[in-house]
């Protein structure tokens, strides 16, 4: 049995994933909110290869992409160095891309740099530059302006909001 959550209302749904062949796409309807969504059954071997491809890197922080009309709630880990935030498309240069159909999010919209100073991470935000700008709170970042981020800061890119989550 596998437990999944509705992307709209977070209702828990149980289903028997053993009945379906790997690679198959299933359509679910949430019993609580009636939202329909798809889920692809991953092959058992692919999860092992995914873990093998990803080197042991420590995420020092994350940004949480807030669910809106364009996409689902997602969490993007931030690693040491430049994390290029943007819309995921095949061949993108963004190494911290998220899935969205929001046309106002560029493929390389903004950059969050994670630097280790004295053992603790410092997060710095700058615009990539983008077509619609990058906001921290209600402040629009100017060209080449850098801002230090704190836990809970709200970044707005296009019509999408990101919340900074510093690791403990």
FIKOLZA-1660 file (N, C-alpha, C; in steps of 0.1 Angstrom, whole numbers, plus 5000, padded with zeros to 4 digits):
% residues 168
   i   px   py   pz ch aa at
   1 5008 4988 5000  A  X  N
   1 5000 5000 5000  A  X CA
   1 5009 5012 5000  A  X  C
   2 5004 5023 4993  A  X  N
   2 5012 5035 4992  A  X CA
   2 5002 5046 4996  A  X  C
   3 5008 5056 5003  A  X  N
   3 5000 5068 5007  A  X CA
   3 5004 5080 4999  A  X  C
   4 4995 5086 4992  A  X  N
   4 4997 5099 4985  A  X CA
   4 4989 5110 4991  A  X  C
   5 4992 5122 4988  A  X  N
   5 4984 5133 4993  A  X CA
   5 4979 5142 4981  A  X  C
   6 4967 5147 4982  A  X  N
   6 4961 5155 4972  A  X CA
   6 4969 5168 4971  A  X  C
   7 4973 5172 4959  A  X  N
   7 4981 5185 4958  A  X CA
   7 4973 5197 4961  A  X  C
   8 4960 5196 4962  A  X  N
   8 4952 5208 4965  A  X CA
   8 4948 5210 4980  A  X  C
   9 4943 5199 4986  A  X  N
   9 4939 5200 5000  A  X CA
   9 4947 5191 5010  A  X  C
  10 4957 5184 5004  A  X  N
  10 4966 5176 5012  A  X CA
  10 4959 5164 5019  A  X  C
  11 4947 5160 5014  A  X  N
  11 4940 5148 5019  A  X CA
  11 4948 5136 5016  A  X  C
  12 4949 5127 5026  A  X  N
  12 4957 5114 5024  A  X CA
  12 4949 5104 5017  A  X  C
  13 4955 5098 5007  A  X  N
  13 4948 5087 4999  A  X CA
  13 4957 5075 4998  A  X  C
  14 4951 5063 5002  A  X  N
  14 4958 5051 5001  A  X CA
  14 4954 5043 4988  A  X  C
  15 4964 5037 4982  A  X  N
  15 4961 5028 4971  A  X CA
  15 4972 5017 4970  A  X  C
  16 4969 5006 4964  A  X  N
  16 4977 4995 4963  A  X CA
  16 4986 4996 4950  A  X  C
  17 4998 5001 4952  A  X  N
  17 5007 5003 4940  A  X CA
  17 5012 4990 4934  A  X  C
  18 5010 4978 4941  A  X  N
  18 5015 4965 4936  A  X CA
  18 5007 4960 4925  A  X  C
  19 4994 4966 4923  A  X  N
  19 4985 4962 4913  A  X CA
  19 4989 4967 4899  A  X  C
  20 4998 4977 4899  A  X  N
  20 5001 4984 4886  A  X CA
  20 5015 4982 4882  A  X  C
  21 5017 4982 4869  A  X  N
  21 5031 4980 4863  A  X CA
  21 5039 4993 4864  A  X  C
  22 5052 4992 4866  A  X  N
  22 5060 5004 4867  A  X CA
  22 5060 5012 4854  A  X  C
  23 5060 5025 4855  A  X  N
  23 5059 5034 4843  A  X CA
  23 5045 5038 4839  A  X  C
  24 5035 5032 4846  A  X  N
  24 5021 5035 4843  A  X CA
  24 5017 5048 4849  A  X  C
  25 5008 5055 4843  A  X  N
  25 5003 5068 4848  A  X CA
  25 4989 5065 4853  A  X  C
  26 4986 5069 4865  A  X  N
  26 4972 5067 4871  A  X CA
  26 4966 5081 4873  A  X  C
  27 4953 5082 4872  A  X  N
  27 4946 5094 4875  A  X CA
  27 4937 5092 4888  A  X  C
  28 4939 5101 4897  A  X  N
  28 4932 5100 4910  A  X CA
  28 4922 5112 4911  A  X  C
  29 4912 5110 4918  A  X  N
  29 4903 5121 4922  A  X CA
  29 4902 5121 4937  A  X  C
  30 4905 5133 4943  A  X  N
  30 4905 5134 4957  A  X CA
  30 4890 5133 4962  A  X  C
  31 4888 5124 4972  A  X  N
  31 4874 5123 4978  A  X CA
  31 4869 5135 4985  A  X  C
  32 4879 5143 4990  A  X  N
  32 4875 5155 4998  A  X CA
  32 4872 5167 4989  A  X  C
  33 4881 5171 4980  A  X  N
  33 4879 5183 4972  A  X CA
  33 4875 5181 4957  A  X  C
  34 4875 5168 4953  A  X  N
  34 4872 5164 4939  A  X CA
  34 4883 5168 4929  A  X  C
  35 4895 5172 4933  A  X  N
  35 4906 5176 4924  A  X CA
  35 4911 5163 4918  A  X  C
  36 4913 5164 4904  A  X  N
  36 4919 5152 4897  A  X CA
  36 4933 5155 4895  A  X  C
  37 4942 5145 4897  A  X  N
  37 4956 5147 4895  A  X CA
  37 4962 5133 4890  A  X  C
  38 4974 5134 4884  A  X  N
  38 4980 5122 4879  A  X CA
  38 4992 5118 4887  A  X  C
  39 4995 5105 4887  A  X  N
  39 5007 5100 4894  A  X CA
  39 5013 5089 4885  A  X  C
  40 5026 5090 4883  A  X  N
  40 5033 5080 4875  A  X CA
  40 5040 5070 4885  A  X  C
  41 5037 5057 4883  A  X  N
  41 5043 5047 4891  A  X CA
  41 5058 5045 4886  A  X  C
  42 5067 5048 4895  A  X  N
  42 5081 5047 4892  A  X CA
  42 5086 5032 4893  A  X  C
  43 5095 5029 4884  A  X  N
  43 5101 5015 4885  A  X CA
  43 5109 5015 4897  A  X  C
  44 5110 5003 4904  A  X  N
  44 5118 5001 4916  A  X CA
  44 5132 5004 4914  A  X  C
  45 5138 5000 4902  A  X  N
  45 5152 5002 4899  A  X CA
  45 5155 5017 4897  A  X  C
  46 5146 5025 4893  A  X  N
  46 5149 5039 4890  A  X CA
  46 5151 5047 4902  A  X  C
  47 5145 5044 4913  A  X  N
  47 5147 5051 4926  A  X CA
  47 5161 5049 4931  A  X  C
  48 5166 5037 4929  A  X  N
  48 5180 5034 4933  A  X CA
  48 5190 5041 4924  A  X  C
  49 5187 5042 4911  A  X  N
  49 5197 5049 4902  A  X CA
  49 5196 5064 4905  A  X  C
  50 5184 5070 4908  A  X  N
  50 5183 5084 4911  A  X CA
  50 5192 5087 4923  A  X  C
  51 5192 5079 4933  A  X  N
  51 5200 5081 4945  A  X CA
  51 5215 5080 4942  A  X  C
  52 5218 5071 4933  A  X  N
  52 5232 5069 4929  A  X CA
  52 5237 5080 4921  A  X  C
  53 5229 5087 4913  A  X  N
  53 5233 5098 4905  A  X CA
  53 5235 5110 4913  A  X  C
  54 5228 5112 4924  A  X  N
  54 5229 5124 4932  A  X CA
  54 5240 5122 4942  A  X  C
  55 5251 5130 4941  A  X  N
  55 5262 5128 4951  A  X CA
  55 5258 5132 4965  A  X  C
  56 5265 5127 4975  A  X  N
  56 5262 5131 4989  A  X CA
  56 5265 5146 4991  A  X  C
  57 5255 5154 4989  A  X  N
  57 5257 5168 4991  A  X CA
  57 5248 5172 5002  A  X  C
  58 5252 5181 5010  A  X  N
  58 5244 5186 5021  A  X CA
  58 5237 5198 5017  A  X  C
  59 5224 5198 5019  A  X  N
  59 5215 5210 5017  A  X CA
  59 5216 5218 5029  A  X  C
  60 5219 5231 5028  A  X  N
  60 5220 5240 5039  A  X CA
  60 5208 5248 5041  A  X  C
  61 5199 5248 5032  A  X  N
  61 5186 5256 5033  A  X CA
  61 5177 5251 5022  A  X  C
  62 5165 5257 5021  A  X  N
  62 5156 5253 5010  A  X CA
  62 5147 5265 5008  A  X  C
  63 5140 5265 4996  A  X  N
  63 5129 5274 4994  A  X CA
  63 5117 5266 4991  A  X  C
  64 5106 5270 4996  A  X  N
  64 5093 5263 4995  A  X CA
  64 5085 5271 4984  A  X  C
  65 5082 5265 4973  A  X  N
  65 5074 5271 4963  A  X CA
  65 5059 5270 4967  A  X  C
  66 5052 5281 4969  A  X  N
  66 5039 5281 4974  A  X CA
  66 5029 5276 4963  A  X  C
  67 5020 5268 4966  A  X  N
  67 5010 5263 4956  A  X CA
  67 5001 5274 4952  A  X  C
  68 4999 5276 4939  A  X  N
  68 4989 5285 4934  A  X CA
  68 4983 5279 4921  A  X  C
  69 4977 5287 4913  A  X  N
  69 4970 5282 4902  A  X CA
  69 4979 5275 4891  A  X  C
  70 4992 5279 4892  A  X  N
  70 5002 5274 4882  A  X CA
  70 5009 5261 4885  A  X  C
  71 5010 5258 4898  A  X  N
  71 5018 5246 4902  A  X CA
  71 5015 5241 4916  A  X  C
  72 5021 5230 4919  A  X  N
  72 5019 5224 4933  A  X CA
  72 5029 5229 4942  A  X  C
  73 5027 5227 4955  A  X  N
  73 5037 5230 4965  A  X CA
  73 5050 5221 4963  A  X  C
  74 5061 5228 4962  A  X  N
  74 5074 5221 4960  A  X CA
  74 5084 5226 4970  A  X  C
  75 5094 5218 4973  A  X  N
  75 5105 5222 4982  A  X CA
  75 5118 5220 4974  A  X  C
  76 5126 5231 4973  A  X  N
  76 5138 5230 4965  A  X CA
  76 5150 5231 4975  A  X  C
  77 5159 5221 4976  A  X  N
  77 5170 5222 4985  A  X CA
  77 5181 5232 4979  A  X  C
  78 5188 5239 4988  A  X  N
  78 5198 5248 4984  A  X CA
  78 5211 5243 4989  A  X  C
  79 5221 5242 4979  A  X  N
  79 5234 5237 4982  A  X CA
  79 5244 5248 4982  A  X  C
  80 5256 5245 4987  A  X  N
  80 5267 5255 4988  A  X CA
  80 5270 5260 4974  A  X  C
  81 5272 5273 4972  A  X  N
  81 5275 5279 4959  A  X CA
  81 5262 5285 4953  A  X  C
  82 5262 5288 4940  A  X  N
  82 5251 5294 4934  A  X CA
  82 5240 5284 4931  A  X  C
  83 5228 5288 4935  A  X  N
  83 5216 5280 4932  A  X CA
  83 5207 5288 4923  A  X  C
  84 5207 5285 4910  A  X  N
  84 5199 5293 4900  A  X CA
  84 5185 5288 4900  A  X  C
  85 5176 5297 4905  A  X  N
  85 5161 5294 4906  A  X CA
  85 5154 5298 4893  A  X  C
  86 5145 5289 4888  A  X  N
  86 5138 5293 4876  A  X CA
  86 5128 5282 4873  A  X  C
  87 5121 5284 4861  A  X  N
  87 5111 5275 4856  A  X CA
  87 5119 5263 4850  A  X  C
  88 5114 5251 4853  A  X  N
  88 5120 5239 4847  A  X CA
  88 5116 5237 4833  A  X  C
  89 5125 5236 4824  A  X  N
  89 5123 5232 4810  A  X CA
  89 5134 5223 4806  A  X  C
  90 5133 5214 4797  A  X  N
  90 5144 5206 4792  A  X CA
  90 5156 5215 4788  A  X  C
  91 5168 5211 4793  A  X  N
  91 5180 5219 4789  A  X CA
  91 5182 5232 4797  A  X  C
  92 5175 5234 4807  A  X  N
  92 5176 5247 4815  A  X CA
  92 5190 5247 4822  A  X  C
  93 5194 5260 4824  A  X  N
  93 5207 5262 4831  A  X CA
  93 5204 5263 4846  A  X  C
  94 5192 5263 4850  A  X  N
  94 5188 5265 4864  A  X CA
  94 5191 5251 4871  A  X  C
  95 5199 5252 4882  A  X  N
  95 5202 5239 4889  A  X CA
  95 5192 5238 4901  A  X  C
  96 5183 5247 4903  A  X  N
  96 5173 5246 4914  A  X CA
  96 5160 5250 4907  A  X  C
  97 5156 5244 4896  A  X  N
  97 5144 5247 4889  A  X CA
  97 5132 5240 4895  A  X  C
  98 5120 5246 4893  A  X  N
  98 5108 5239 4898  A  X CA
  98 5098 5239 4886  A  X  C
  99 5089 5229 4887  A  X  N
  99 5079 5227 4877  A  X CA
  99 5068 5238 4878  A  X  C
 100 5065 5245 4867  A  X  N
 100 5054 5255 4867  A  X CA
 100 5051 5258 4853  A  X  C
 101 5039 5262 4851  A  X  N
 101 5035 5268 4838  A  X CA
 101 5033 5283 4838  A  X  C
 102 5037 5289 4849  A  X  N
 102 5036 5303 4851  A  X CA
 102 5045 5310 4841  A  X  C
 103 5039 5317 4831  A  X  N
 103 5048 5323 4821  A  X CA
 103 5056 5335 4826  A  X  C
 104 5053 5340 4837  A  X  N
 104 5061 5352 4842  A  X CA
 104 5073 5348 4850  A  X  C
 105 5076 5335 4851  A  X  N
 105 5088 5330 4858  A  X CA
 105 5098 5326 4846  A  X  C
 106 5110 5332 4847  A  X  N
 106 5120 5329 4837  A  X CA
 106 5127 5316 4840  A  X  C
 107 5133 5311 4830  A  X  N
 107 5140 5298 4832  A  X CA
 107 5152 5300 4841  A  X  C
 108 5158 5311 4841  A  X  N
 108 5169 5315 4851  A  X CA
 108 5164 5328 4857  A  X  C
 109 5157 5328 4867  A  X  N
 109 5150 5340 4872  A  X CA
 109 5159 5347 4883  A  X  C
 110 5163 5340 4893  A  X  N
 110 5171 5346 4904  A  X CA
 110 5182 5336 4908  A  X  C
 111 5191 5341 4916  A  X  N
 111 5202 5333 4921  A  X CA
 111 5203 5334 4936  A  X  C
 112 5203 5323 4944  A  X  N
 112 5205 5323 4958  A  X CA
 112 5219 5316 4960  A  X  C
 113 5228 5324 4966  A  X  N
 113 5242 5319 4969  A  X CA
 113 5242 5315 4983  A  X  C
 114 5247 5302 4985  A  X  N
 114 5249 5297 4999  A  X CA
 114 5264 5297 5001  A  X  C
 115 5269 5305 5011  A  X  N
 115 5283 5305 5015  A  X CA
 115 5284 5301 5029  A  X  C
 116 5294 5293 5032  A  X  N
 116 5297 5289 5046  A  X CA
 116 5307 5298 5052  A  X  C
 117 5303 5306 5062  A  X  N
 117 5312 5315 5069  A  X CA
 117 5311 5312 5084  A  X  C
 118 5322 5307 5089  A  X  N
 118 5323 5303 5103  A  X CA
 118 5314 5291 5106  A  X  C
 119 5312 5283 5096  A  X  N
 119 5305 5270 5099  A  X CA
 119 5290 5272 5097  A  X  C
 120 5285 5284 5096  A  X  N
 120 5270 5286 5094  A  X CA
 120 5268 5292 5080  A  X  C
 121 5257 5288 5073  A  X  N
 121 5255 5292 5060  A  X CA
 121 5249 5307 5059  A  X  C
 122 5254 5314 5049  A  X  N
 122 5248 5327 5047  A  X CA
 122 5242 5327 5033  A  X  C
 123 5229 5331 5032  A  X  N
 123 5222 5330 5019  A  X CA
 123 5221 5345 5014  A  X  C
 124 5224 5346 5001  A  X  N
 124 5224 5359 4994  A  X CA
 124 5216 5358 4982  A  X  C
 125 5206 5367 4979  A  X  N
 125 5197 5367 4968  A  X CA
 125 5201 5378 4958  A  X  C
 126 5201 5375 4945  A  X  N
 126 5202 5385 4935  A  X CA
 126 5193 5381 4923  A  X  C
 127 5190 5391 4915  A  X  N
 127 5182 5388 4903  A  X CA
 127 5191 5382 4892  A  X  C
 128 5186 5374 4883  A  X  N
 128 5195 5367 4874  A  X CA
 128 5201 5375 4862  A  X  C
 129 5197 5384 4855  A  X  N
 129 5184 5392 4856  A  X CA
 129 5173 5386 4849  A  X  C
 130 5161 5390 4853  A  X  N
 130 5148 5384 4848  A  X CA
 130 5140 5395 4841  A  X  C
 131 5130 5390 4834  A  X  N
 131 5121 5400 4827  A  X CA
 131 5111 5406 4836  A  X  C
 132 5107 5399 4847  A  X  N
 132 5096 5405 4856  A  X CA
 132 5102 5409 4869  A  X  C
 133 5114 5407 4872  A  X  N
 133 5120 5412 4884  A  X CA
 133 5119 5402 4895  A  X  C
 134 5127 5404 4906  A  X  N
 134 5127 5396 4918  A  X CA
 134 5124 5405 4930  A  X  C
 135 5115 5401 4938  A  X  N
 135 5111 5409 4949  A  X CA
 135 5114 5401 4962  A  X  C
 136 5119 5409 4972  A  X  N
 136 5121 5403 4986  A  X CA
 136 5112 5411 4994  A  X  C
 137 5101 5405 5000  A  X  N
 137 5091 5412 5006  A  X CA
 137 5084 5421 4996  A  X  C
 138 5083 5434 4998  A  X  N
 138 5077 5443 4988  A  X CA
 138 5088 5451 4981  A  X  C
 139 5101 5447 4982  A  X  N
 139 5112 5455 4976  A  X CA
 139 5117 5448 4963  A  X  C
 140 5117 5456 4952  A  X  N
 140 5122 5451 4940  A  X CA
 140 5137 5452 4939  A  X  C
 141 5144 5441 4937  A  X  N
 141 5159 5441 4936  A  X CA
 141 5163 5448 4923  A  X  C
 142 5172 5458 4925  A  X  N
 142 5178 5465 4914  A  X CA
 142 5189 5456 4907  A  X  C
 143 5193 5460 4895  A  X  N
 143 5203 5453 4888  A  X CA
 143 5216 5452 4897  A  X  C
 144 5222 5440 4899  A  X  N
 144 5234 5438 4907  A  X CA
 144 5232 5440 4922  A  X  C
 145 5220 5442 4927  A  X  N
 145 5217 5444 4941  A  X CA
 145 5217 5430 4947  A  X  C
 146 5223 5429 4959  A  X  N
 146 5223 5416 4967  A  X CA
 146 5217 5418 4980  A  X  C
 147 5209 5408 4985  A  X  N
 147 5202 5409 4998  A  X CA
 147 5205 5396 5005  A  X  C
 148 5208 5398 5018  A  X  N
 148 5210 5386 5027  A  X CA
 148 5196 5381 5031  A  X  C
 149 5194 5368 5030  A  X  N
 149 5182 5362 5033  A  X CA
 149 5182 5356 5048  A  X  C
 150 5170 5356 5054  A  X  N
 150 5168 5350 5067  A  X CA
 150 5157 5340 5066  A  X  C
 151 5156 5331 5076  A  X  N
 151 5145 5321 5076  A  X CA
 151 5132 5328 5076  A  X  C
 152 5123 5324 5067  A  X  N
 152 5109 5329 5066  A  X CA
 152 5108 5341 5056  A  X  C
 153 5119 5346 5050  A  X  N
 153 5117 5356 5040  A  X CA
 153 5109 5351 5029  A  X  C
 154 5101 5361 5023  A  X  N
 154 5093 5357 5011  A  X CA
 154 5099 5364 4999  A  X  C
 155 5101 5355 4989  A  X  N
 155 5107 5360 4976  A  X CA
 155 5095 5358 4966  A  X  C
 156 5093 5368 4957  A  X  N
 156 5083 5367 4947  A  X CA
 156 5090 5368 4934  A  X  C
 157 5088 5358 4925  A  X  N
 157 5093 5358 4912  A  X CA
 157 5081 5356 4903  A  X  C
 158 5078 5365 4894  A  X  N
 158 5066 5364 4885  A  X CA
 158 5054 5364 4894  A  X  C
 159 5045 5354 4892  A  X  N
 159 5033 5353 4901  A  X CA
 159 5035 5342 4911  A  X  C
 160 5047 5338 4914  A  X  N
 160 5051 5327 4923  A  X CA
 160 5058 5332 4936  A  X  C
 161 5054 5327 4947  A  X  N
 161 5060 5331 4960  A  X CA
 161 5069 5319 4965  A  X  C
 162 5080 5323 4970  A  X  N
 162 5090 5313 4976  A  X CA
 162 5092 5317 4990  A  X  C
 163 5092 5307 4999  A  X  N
 163 5096 5310 5013  A  X CA
 163 5109 5304 5017  A  X  C
 164 5118 5312 5022  A  X  N
 164 5131 5307 5026  A  X CA
 164 5130 5299 5039  A  X  C
 165 5136 5287 5038  A  X  N
 165 5136 5278 5050  A  X CA
 165 5150 5274 5053  A  X  C
 166 5155 5280 5064  A  X  N
 166 5169 5278 5068  A  X CA
 166 5169 5264 5075  A  X  C
 167 5180 5256 5072  A  X  N
 167 5181 5243 5079  A  X CA
 167 5185 5246 5094  A  X  C
 168 5181 5236 5102  A  X  N
 168 5185 5237 5116  A  X CA
 168 5200 5233 5118  A  X  C
% end
